[in-house]
């Protein structure tokens, strides 16, 4: 087990009706002026935003509003929000929405005290030294941003989507009400499930040796996500299943599932798949992050698994109950060819990857880049952004070159 630091300072308030206590909690914590950040309509249509505002008013917390956050939030709105925070003496930024609203809010919180251009943080030209606190109201479980230290922002002018990881990004309070997720469309639910599973798998496949406690946590979370997803696809208002997904989404990305697996001196995981996917949604901002990951992760797995097959065998056994054929135990009477240990290992790993991709497909996720509108002629553009964001060599499970990245993209078409 490698050395690690686990930090989870976010106060998580979870359960039915908790958003009606947002104002009370913020006032109790000493906050007086909030900037509410939200997206393009869903929290308005469902009444979630009105409930939050009523709660703030009842508790005497003043607020300003900044709506219109799009999927894959853009740096322009971050800059606009930072100006509001400075002008209005805001002391808490309050996103009401999913990962995009939360990332935009985190960006605003970093940018407001900074004298330079906010984009400096995402282009690694500056490191955050101060921030305005963030509290979150989460109606969409997926990104895990409600307890994570990460924030991803796009810049349309530069055709880039970049991440900024800092402990300043961790919210001070997050409100998670599973009932708010009842109205999520199936596609968004499925993309969220894929995203949270990907956060766990990025850490599981870090290239580091097994850590029993962490591996069991990680695989248990993925099994729970699969089981709950299969229920909510048929029963969208099943509270217990929705609650399971919401809790998995938080635990998937607060660092717990990577303890002891982090590469020394780097993040707690490989993150190649996220890097490869970010270029898809930089190319086309309408591509949902989870949907892109549903295509990229299996393609990456098929390309790299031979570097550390033992990790894939452990994953297959714990998540899907798949193990290599054992000629000394299994009935091979229906198999004509000889099953060598190498063949048994190969088949078990490929069956594991197939099972994962089949699950994604079963909940409505795409299996190819073509389904997302990405074609061979787009790959050069993807690689340009990847070179800026990840460099010529990236990853920890297996070091990937840009030629490797091209091969993975091509295999996913």
TORBARO-485180 format. One record per residue: x negated, y, z of N, C-alpha, C, CB in turn. Coordinates in steps of 0.001 Angstrom, whole numbers, plus 500000, padded with zeros to 6 digits. Glycine has a CB too. Layout:
<kezas>
XYZXYZXYZXYZ ...
</kezas>
This chain:
<kezas>
499150498804500000500000500000500000499117501242500000500960500008501231 499329502125499048498567503368498991499058504364500033498658503983497596 498196505300500399498596506381501294499722507188500649497387507296501630 500606507718501472501660508566500927502142509552501970502827507720500421 502747510614501489503445511570502338504902511580501909502810513003502245 505793511326502832507220511328502512507871512505503214507898509987502930 508450513390502444509074514597502990510529514634502555508324515885502525 511448514664503497512865514752503154513549515722504108513543513352503211 513297517020503914513820517996504872515270518395504636512976519216504841 515869517939503529517222518376503186518259517784504141517554517984501744 519107518649504661520238518189505460521337517759504504520743519301506441 521721516494504549522723515943503639524050515803504376522265514572503069 525068516497503855526410516445504454527295515710503458526980517901504787 527695514499503806528266513547502854529660513110503285527356512325502708 530609513118502347531914512545502643533084513348502100532065512400504106 534276512857502389535493513487501898535672514874502497536704512619502213 535919515844501622536265517180502085535130518031502586537237517072503134 533883517588502415532787518360503008532595519721502333531495517566502927 533054519862501081532837521172500444533694522265501066533133521085498953 534703521884501814535502522898502503534778523463503720536840522312502926 533608522941504010532817523418505156531503524059504714532527522261506115 531369524351503432530131524956502929529866526285503620530204525158501405 530868527162503649530683528471504275530318528365505737531929529296504130 531020527508506440530763527308507864529315526883508106531724526259508437 528834525926507316527470525421507482526431526495507144527252524184506599 526663527225506061525701528246505679525661529376506705526038528798504298 526830529777507182526876530838508195526175530400509476528331531228508499 526410529146509863525773528604511063524249528597510918526286527180511344 523762528386509681522320528362509434521735529770509290522022527550508180 522597530793509325522113532164509320522117532857507973520762532188509847 522725532225506951522754532836505621523963533760505496522789531747504518 523758534896504797524807535909504735525244536264503320524345537143505424 524357536074502335524680536482500962524220535387499996524006537856500606 525176534797499305524885533664498420525047534062496958525804532474498747 524238533447496094524450533512494654524960532147494214523133533915493885 526226532093493785526801530842493299526404530666491836528360530828493466 525800529535491525525360529223490167526141528012489680523820528957490111 526760528123488513527568526994488034527532526925486516529026527116488527 528173525903485974528048525580484561529094526200483670528090524136484391 529592525398482753530419525937481684531900525553481801529885525470480363 532354525284483027533790525160483156534358524060484023534319525002481882 533665522928484180534290521798484861534596522110486320533396520577484774 533690522775487023533954523076488433535043524128488576532677523550489127 535257524902487503536366525863487512537674525130487282536163526961486436 537711524287486264538949523570485918539434522663487036538739522749484665 538515522042487753538898521089488798539223521758490122537797520087489005 538967523060490240539235523776491489538105523721492495540458523232492116 537019523025492152535898522907493081535298524267493418534826521999492497 535103525089492416534508526405492645535376527257493560534290527125491319 536693527233493348537595528017494196537537527550495644539031527925493675 537405526251495851537315525735497228536038526212497906537367524195497234 534955526223497158533690526698497729533784528182498066532519526444496751 534336528966497142534450530406497400535365530685498587534975531132496154 536458529944498693537365530127499838536651529813501144538615529234499693 535824528786501116535073528417502314534087529513502706534332527098502093 533412530083501715532470531169501993533197532390502561531704531556500714 534322532731501944535096533888502406535568533691503841536301534133501485 536047532491504125536549532201505479535438532339506518537150530782505539 534210532008506132533084532056507075532385533405507084532082530975506741 532826534330506226532217535650506200530899535710505445532004536119507585 530666534734504547529448534744503728529776535435502400528901533277503487 529111536535502116529336537236500856528715536443499712528749538669500909 529223536664498494528650535923497369528761536719496076529344534566497211 527859536389495190527908536829493804527932535573492940526687537763493441 528317535723491675528453534553490814527587534671489564529911534358490419 527065533530489125526362533429487848526803532122487185524791533478488042 527701532240486209528192531061485508527517530886484161529690531149485324 527927529835483463527455529617482110526214528774481970527211530891481490 525784528092483039524617527209482915524967526077481950524178526638484316 524127525868480971524363524819479980523606523545480381523925525294478562 523913522418479757523040521253479911521635521617479430523597520024479119 520617521105480105519233521496479822519097523017479968518805521036478386 519184523524481198519257524977481437518061525724480870519361525255482924 518331526964480424517347527741479683516752528841480561517981528348478426 515510529177480290514769530118481122515413531502481145513341530226480632 516147531872480105516774533188480081517731533397481238517504533386478783 518526532359481556519474532478482661518750532470483999520502531345482611 517623531773484079516803531820485289516331533242485550515598530869485169 515853533893484505515401535281484666516544536194485092514786535794483362 517716535995484481518875536813484837519268536601486297520060536489483920 519279535344486724519627535051488107518635535632489093519724533571488307 517357535586488751516338536145489643516546537645489845514931535880489081 516958538336488775517239539772488895518406540025489848517548540376487513 519430539186489757520576539343490660520152539134492104521697538358490292 519344538110492355518878537828493714518128539015494282517985536586493733 517252539585493488516476540730493970517371541946494189515356541073492979 518249542211493236519089543419493302520098543351494436519821543625491983 520652542156494673521741542017495643521283541507497005522786541089495096 519983541373497201519435540881498485520033539531498874519700541902499607 520093538633497917520617537286498145519660536508499039520832536542496802 520198535779500023519320534989500886519524533485500752519528535387502313 520454533039499898520629531609499626521201531458498213521573530932500698 520587530599497416521098530304496078521903529012496165519930530182495025 523142529049495659524092527957495876524618527428494543525263528429496761 523959526429493952524516525819492753525716524949493094523455524993492032 526749525059492277527928524194492396528017523460491063529273525022492725 527481522249491028527438521523489768526369520461489778527209522470488621 526171519844488612525224518751488485523791519210488350525581517912487320 522969518332487753521544518585487694521173519875486996520877517464487020 521916520252485959521579521479485228521780522711486099522427521596483957 522911522770486792523155523908487688522132523947488812524571523839488273 521812522771489342520836522723490434519452523132489960520783521325491041 519045522671488781517726523042488275517665524537487970517384522227487018 518723525076487394518757526515487133518632527293488439520057526905486400 519354526850489460519312527523490759517918527442491382520349526909491710 517304526275491279515950526129491807514983527058491079515478524671491686 515165527158489757514331528072488989514505529507489434514643527954487523 515749529900489660516035531254490144515367531486491495517561531484490253 515452530487492359514898530603493703513376530762493677515279529383494531 512718530131492709511270530293492575510920531626491935510679529151491754 511727532050490965511412533241490189511643534539490946512222533251488940 512652534559491826513055535816492458511924536520493217514193535555493400 511101535814493997510037536522494722508757536718493910509707535774495979 508732536228492677507524536233491857507452537501491016507479534992490954 506299538116490941506164539367490214505924539168488721505044540169490800 505503537968488320505267537703486909506496537131486234504101536758486740 506289536560485046507385535946484301507664534554484845507058535880482794 508929534228485055509313532959485646508753531758484892510804532863485706 508649531854483568508199530720482759506779530283483106508275531072481289 506025531152483777504663530808484183504628529522484991504051531942484990 505635529296485820505636528107486672505764526827485852506770528187487688 506581526867484813506828525657484020505722525405482996508173525763483308 504995526458482627503860526288481714502549526135482467503769527468480759 502662525971483805501508525709484661500488526847484640500840524422484238 500965528069484425500087529239484489500046529840485897500548530298483484 500957529404486751501000529886488134501655528816488998501777531245488241 501351528852490299501964527945491256502873528743492193500879527171492059 504068528220492477504960528943493400504327529071494786506324528223493509 504460530232495362503964530477496714505078530863497675502913531562496691 506217531272497129507379531636497949508640531217497204507399533176498265 509754531255497892511025530957497234512170531504498080511192529426497006 513339531531497470514581531786498198515205530414498459515571532749497385 515720530150499654516295528830499931517452528484498987516778528771501373 517630527191498781518697526671497937519543525698498746518122525981496670 520867525790498605521796524776499108522611524305497909522729525342500271 523019523050497880523705522527496699525062521920497034522840521490496017 525988522066496093527273521363496134527291520455494911528515522371496145 527389519149495131527131518164494080528418517461493646526107517130494563 528961517790492462530119517061491941529740515994490920531092518028491316 528440515881490604527991514948489580526751514213490071527701515684488249 526873512969490513525688512233490957524890511747489762526085511047491850 523617512088489710522784511677488578521347512090488819523303512286487261 521125513411488837519760513931488816519016513715490126519781515395488492 519741513602491230519083513527492535518461514839492947518030512458492522 518763515901492199518132517196492458518525517767493810518496518180491367 519604517245494388520067517749495676519095517450496810521412517161495999 518116516581496593517132516313497645515722516167497086517514515055498409 515514516510495814514211516288495182513366517553495167514395515778493760 512103517354494814511173518486494729510899518885493280509856518140495427 511749518459492361511501518713490943512536519665490354511499517401490165 512179520265489230513051521206488535512600521268487084513020522627489203 513523521068486148513196521041484725513968522151484011513525519651484103 513252522961483252513839524111482565513401524102481091513418525449483262 514302524533480215513994524633478783513684526074478394515166524100477940 512918526200477318512636527508476720512912527378475234511149527982476996 514035527909474796514439527741473400513468528419472436515840528296473192 512926529554472838512024530285471948510766529488471646511649531625472561 510331528682472615509129527868472435509457526412472127508262527943473673 510757526089472071511208524723471811510569523727472773510892524328470373 510551524107474063509931523285475088510897523025476228508666523948475611 510698521892476884511402521555478113510337521065479081512537520469477879 510161521778480198509036521518481095509518521372482535507995522643480996 508741520641483318509061520437484719508129521202485637509014518974485050 508640521550486807507844522178487866508149521433489159508161523724488003 507137520811489734507305520034490958506631520753492117506728518610490791 507402521051493151506890521728494335507846521481495490506708523252494080 507309521440496691508175521237497856509129522415498063507326521028499114 508824523571497472509760524698497546511086524369496861509139525945496908 511096523369495995512320523015495273513325522234496114511970522215494057 512908521707497231513841520876498000514912521749498662513080520052499073 516186521469498414517256522244499049517236522103500569518612521804498508 517730523125501241517804523062502701519041522293503148517815524476503301 520127522416502406521382521709502711522002521256501399522382522623503518 522572520056501397523321519589500229524629518963500678522491518575499406 525683519298499931527033518817500239527443517822499160528059520004500330 527751516594499566528063515527498626529434514944498949526978514426498663 530397515221498104531778514751498289532126513812497139532790515956498356 532166512493497379532442511541496295533774511779495584532422510145496841 534742512368496263536035512605495619535917513570494437537033513154496636 534911514431494468534721515372493359534334514663492067533656516396493718 533856513426492180533392512706490990534498511910490307532266511775491363 535698511899490875536795511113490286537105511536488857538050511246491137 536945512802488554537345513320487244536210513310486217537869514725487395 535047512778486590533941512731485635534298511846484449532659512219486314 534071512302483221534307511448482052533412510212482099534060512235480748 533846509114481513533046507881481538531627508072481007533738506811480731 531469508846479937530139509015479354529204509710480335530222509814478046 529702510750481019528865511451481987528567510575483196529538512745482432 529536509767483597529291508826484690528184507857484311530576508057485048 528276507307483098527290506329482642525908506955482504527722505722481310 525849508172481964524561508858481829523948509128483198524728510177481053 524792509435484173524310509654485530523742508396486143525417510183486396 524427507272485937523935505990486445522572505677485825524949504848486140 522452505893484524521187505631483844520074506512484402521334505858482335 520372507771484619519373508709485137518882508276486511519953510127485209 519799507928487406519370507553488753518562506254488738520585507404489676 518956505302487885518172504078487759516783504373487209518892503074486861 516710505294486256515416505661485677514497506284486720515611506629484513 515041507089487630514215507679488678513574506592489537515052508622489553 514319505534489794513776504438490589512748503653489780514903503508491070 513054503373488512512156502561487696510851503284487394512837502171486399 510880504608487256509632505341487047508664505082488196509906506851486908 509191504937489383508350504696490554507966503218490662509074505148491831 508912502330490396508633500895490482507521500512489517509901500074490185 507572501075488306506572500768487289505503501854487246507232500616485910 504855502066488386503804503081488463502450502525488061503726503649489866 502347501191487976501067500565487710500337500152488971500211501485486918 500908500480490122500306500116491395500830498753491859500594501198492457 500075498068492719500512496746493196501801496813494001499425496111494041 502378495660494209503646495552494928503546496091496353504106494104494957 504600496760496770504790497137498175506140496561498577504729498723498395 506130495513499378507345494745499653508521495579500118507057493718500674 508314496432501104509417497224501644509993498138500563508946498056502856 509104498854499890509564499805498876510202499095497693508404500668498396 509622497977497262510197497224496146511606496759496463509320496025495804 511818496299497680513155495839498057514145496991498120513109495123499399 513694498149498599514557499327498587514921499686497154513869500521499287 513908499752496288514119500163494901515076499218494176512784500221494159 514805497923494247515647496963493529517038496877494137514997495585493528 517140497050495455518454497060496090519285498247495630518309497083497602 518649499402495484519355500584494986519849500365493560518443501818495044 519022499741492719519431499499491336520581498497491284518240498988490501 520512497448492087521633496487492118522914497175492568521313495298493060 522801498046493563523982498766494047524549499675492965523636499588495295 523667500319492205524129501193491128524850500399490044522951501957490521 524306499263489672524934498433488646526304497942489108524033497239488296 526367497455490337527636496941490862528692498043490914527434496337492263 528312499213491417529280500309491544529694500837490180528696501446492386 528734500903489245529074501388487901530094500493487230527825501481487035 529938499199487389530892498271486781532302498453487348530429496830486993 532382498898488589533697499133489202534299500443488698533582499159490745 533515501538488733534103502840488408534468502965486932533145503948488788 533872502163486081534268502204484669535717501752484497533334501320483822 536165500859485359537549500394485328538433501129486322537603498916485604 537831501584487432538590502246488496537918503575488834538690501337489765 538115504606488031537386505871488229537657506562489559537728506813487129 538757506201490234539048506833491521538816505875492688540488507338491543 537962504890492484537582503999493579536563504740494452536991502636493036 537015505178495615536180506041496453534885505359496864536946506468497691 534972504112497310533778503445497812532722503287496725534140502087498384 533151502930495517532188502783494425531589504134494040532857502134493203 532420505169493992531901506507493701530922506960494792533063507520493573 531231506641496036530334507007497131529004506270497016530990506704498485 529055504991496630527826504224496437526937504904495391528153502771496008 527536505288494259526757505925493202526171507253493662527621506138491968 526952508027494387526466509327494842525280509162495787527590510107495534 525339508184496667524271507958497632523033507374496947524753507022498751 523241506483495988522111505961495218521406507097494492522581504889494211 522183507996493876521588509101493138520671509958493991522663509955492550 521063510174495241520236510958496155518972510207496552521031511328497399 519127508956496949517982508167497410517028507814496273518464506894498085 517547507821495035516708507466493894515613508488493632517557507312492662 515818509733494090514894510781493653514385511659494790515562511643492629 514561511203496038514007512000497138512623511510497557514948511967498337 512120510478496857510774509971497129510743508656497870510017510970497906 511854508259498484511887507036499284511499505804498466513272506843499881 511981505733497217511768504540496401510367504463495809512781504496495293 509507505415496164508144505378495655507087505318496733507900506559494808 507488505217497994506513505243499089505507504091498950507235505161500456 504232504448498915503176503451498797502847503044497385503545502257499553 503667503488496417503430503141495016502841504301494225504721502688494369 502691505433494850502178506599494155500719506431493758502337507824495016 500393506884492572499014506865492112498248507954492857498929507070490564 497127507617493491496396508634494271496124509897493466495077508063494774 496520511026494044496299512305493398497340512681492372494988512303492760 498355511813492156499381512104491165500766511952491803499237511170489932 501789512111490969503152511914491442503389510461491795504157512373490393 504481510213492476504808508853492902505513508097491776505692508880494168 504796507837490698505394507090489609504694507355488292506855507426489491 505187506709487240504573506838485913505092508060485164504832505582485088 506399508199485051507090509342484462506861509519482958506665510581485164 506327508481482322506177508555480860507526508625480162505393507351480343 508483507840480630509792507811479966510500509158480094510672506694480559 510378509788481247510969511115481378510290512103480441510872511605482825 508955511985480318508255512860479400508685512652477961506780512654479523 508819511395477565509260511086476205510686511573475967509169509579475943 511552511421476968512943511844476794513081513357476787513811511259477891 512317514048477604512444515509477654512258516137476281511429516095478630 511435515525475458511242516066474113512485515869473249510034515407473446 513265514829473526514521514636472789515487515766473080515164513286473149 515669516089474355516635517130474703516071518526474519517095516957476127 514742518646474302514192519924473854514480520114472365512665519995474129 514414519017471621514724519052470192516191519381469965514376517714469533 517062518753470761518508518952470647519077519041472054519190517794469830 519414520241472486519844520454473869521188519818474187519914521922474157 521893519302473173523167518609473448522946517155473834524087518680472227 521720516654473708521445515263474102521441515183475623520077514758473513 522291514338476156522362514146477601521139513356478068523676513416477998 520512513843479125519258513272479614519378511763479861518830513979480901 520426511350480551520587509931480853520756509087479604521768509727481760 521458509627478613521640508889477365520311508699476656522629509616476448 519474509737476663518153509608476064517309508571476789517443510948476067 517396508560478110516640507589478891517100506161478622516764507900480370 518383505976478353518899504643478057518254504054476819520400504688477881 517836504908475896517148504461474686515647504324474935517408505440473528 515054505319475585513609505373475733513076504306476680513198506732476219 513754504067477806513184503170478805512978501751478264514079503128480028 513982501112477648513730499775477107512642499761476031515009499208476536 512578500805475197511548500862474159510156500948474785511788502064473226 510020501781475822508739501888476537508386500559477190508797503009477604 509370499906477812509116498631478488508565497577477525510400498118479140 509178497485476358508726496478475391507310496770474907509684496419474195 506930498018474927505607498414474443504509498166475471505617499875474058 504819498277476777503759498281477796503748497090478735503872499502478604 504752496217478706504909495262479809503724494331479985506141494444479596 503001494044478912501882493103479020500735493641479856501375492751477649 500728494937480138499680495506480979499829495022482427499721497049480919 501057494927482905501306494445484275502570493578484268501457495649485286 502504492392483688503715491558483592504293491170484945503411490307482814 503429491120485972503919490719487292504973491682487820502763490629488277 504877492969487459505872493921487934507214493677487254505400495358487686 507175493330485989508412493040485269509039491740485739508151492977483774 508209490758486068508751489503486587509419489728487945507637488442486706 508802490554488779509402490862490086510712491622489907508424491687490955 510720492570488986511931493360488713513045492467488184511631494487487700 512718491606487233513732490713486666514337489793487700513137489891485556 513494489267488590513993488347489618514892489071490613512823487682490356 514458490244491084515210490928492132516482491595491617514337491957492791 516444492110490395517595492867489893518573491973489140517126494000488983 518061491086488292518941490295487421518898488785487694518571490543485984 518073488369488639517976486938488923517333486146487796519340486383489200 516464486774487031515791486124485894514389485700486319515724487081484654 514076484420486091512758483895486388512249483090485197512788483031487662 510934482968485047510398482157483952510806480691484081508877482270483909 510987480051482956511266478619482947510089477870483567511539478116481503 510404476879484404509380476029485026509586474600484531509450476099486601 508704474104483658508887472755483098508977471656484145507761472442482168 508413471888485330508439470866486370509768470827487118507314471100487348 510570471874486952511830471968487697513046472031486769511809473197488602 512942472800485699514097473069484846514329471963483822513917474392484135 515584471773483467515966470811482428515689471421481052517472470409482562 514727470854480324514339471372479019514750470427477897512841471611478973 515734469579478174516132468578477185516681469198475906517164467655477778 517220470414475975517778471074474792516747471927474054518957471938475193 515513471941474534514476472767473928513469471867473226513775473655474992 513285472097471948512413471244471146510937471613471294512814471326469689 510638472892471432509241473324471461508676473294472869509107474722470883 507357473259472929506678473265474216506768474652474844505205472835474058 507075474679476128507147475934476864505878476081477692508419475989477769 504955476915477206503739477189477957504017478238479019502609477652477023 503154478355480021503351479422481013503405480803480380502240479385482044 502582481029479354502575482324478682503904482580477982501423482399477675 504440481541477333505731481683476648506845481904477665506034480435475784 506777481190478768507808481341479807507801482759480370507589480317480945 506597483312480583506478484679481084507039485669480069505008485014481402 506653485505478821507129486393477757508645486391477677506536485981476412 509228485207477674510683485098477535511416485710478729511087483633477376 510861485516479924511509486069481118511486487588481105510829485552482385 510348488171480712510257489634480673511174490202479590508799490080480425 511158489604478410512037490079477345513505489940477731511762489316476052 513840488870478431515227488692478888515609489760479908515417487291479499 514644490159480739514883491224481720515165492550481024513677491369482662 514350492868480029514539494131479302515861494093478530513348494393478329 516167492934477955517455492787477258518618493004478221517563491391476605 518506492437479420519587492563480401519791494019480796519286491715481647 518686494755480959518790496166481312519462496950480185517396496751481618 519012496735478949519592497463477823521044497060477595518774497219476556 521353495791477791522743495339477653523641496019478683522831493808477804 523115496196479898523912496904480907524167498338480480523206496879482271 523123499031480035523317500407479578524377500458478473521981501003479071 524285499550477521525251499530476417526662499233476916524839498491475369 526768498364477929528086497964478434528841499118479080527936496838479433 528103500135479555528773501291480170528850502475479200528034501713481455 528510502218477929528718503242476904527510504054476518529744504154477349 526317503617476919525110504340476563524577503891475200524044504146477638 523883504775474487523321504413473182522139503458473334522883505671472422 521807502780472236520656501877472233519580502313471255521099500475471901 519875503290470416518894503759469442518858505290469395519214503192468049 517748505829468949517631507269468763518550507761467657516192507645468451 518770506917466667519648507302465566521039507658466068519735506179464539 521522506932467075522835507237467656522861508619468284523210506192468698 521693509116468672521592510444469278521317511525468241520497510456470333 521248511123466981520984512099465924519521512417465730521711513353466211 518634511581466267517193511771466133516676510779465094516461511583467507 515882511270464154515436510439463042513915510481462903516100510893461739 513396509657462018511944509529461865511277510867461573511621508546460755 511931511699460791511321512985460432511231513950461617512113513634459312 511887513621462731511827514477463918510643514152464816513106514351464708 510002513023464599508992512547465552507803513499465653508505511161465150 507377514093464547506264515036464621506575516197465561505930515568463232 507806516680465521508204517769466416508213517307467872509590518306466024 508665516088468106508656515537469468507235515474470006509297514134469494 506308515055469168504925514899469602504253516241469892504136514151468548 504668517293469193504109518618469468504411519035470903504671519662468480 505676518883471308506040519230472679505390518315473689507534519187472848 505295517031473346504686516062474255503218516397474492504824514636473696 502527516823473461501117517195473609500969518376474587500507517558472227 501863519345474493501792520509475389502122520115476822502751521615474915 503166519301476982503639518968478325502842517867479008505067518561478260 502378516884478236501716515715478832500250515557478448502448514479478441 499833516222477385498448516113476966498230514967475982497561515928478171 496982514733475658496625513702474685496703512302475284495227513954474145 496658512205476600496674510915477293497510511063478552495224510428477636 498486510210478731499386510364479880499909509008480333500564511297479530 500521508992481523501075507770482086500131507118483064501419506802480994 500659506262483932499835505547484900500017504036484814500155506020486297 501191503551484443501381502118484249500467501636483131502862501792483928 500473502382482036499523502210480943499261503583480349500059501208479856 498008503921480200497676505202479587498135505193478131496150505488479686 498914506189477767499460506285476422498829507437475668500972506450476468 498501507191474409498070508247473520499282508763472753496964507747472554 499087509815472006500185510316471181500537509318470074499815511679470570 499577508510469643499887507448468689500774506391469332498598506806468157 500514506086470601501389505156471321502797505737471416500829504856472739 502871507024471729504184507676471833504915507595470506504035509149472269 504217507815469403504849507706468082505411506297467874503832508049466960 504616505295468265505071503908468079506320503618468911503949502922468455 506372504166470132507553503955470979508770504640470379507301504478472406 508614505876469941509722506565469285510200505787468059509303507987468881 509266505336467236509634504613466014510365503316466331508389504316465179 509933502643467392510586501371467758512007501590468266509765500639468828 512318502826468688513634503119469257514619503663468226513493504110470386 514178503857466984515069504420465966516217503469465628514278504750464700 
</kezas>
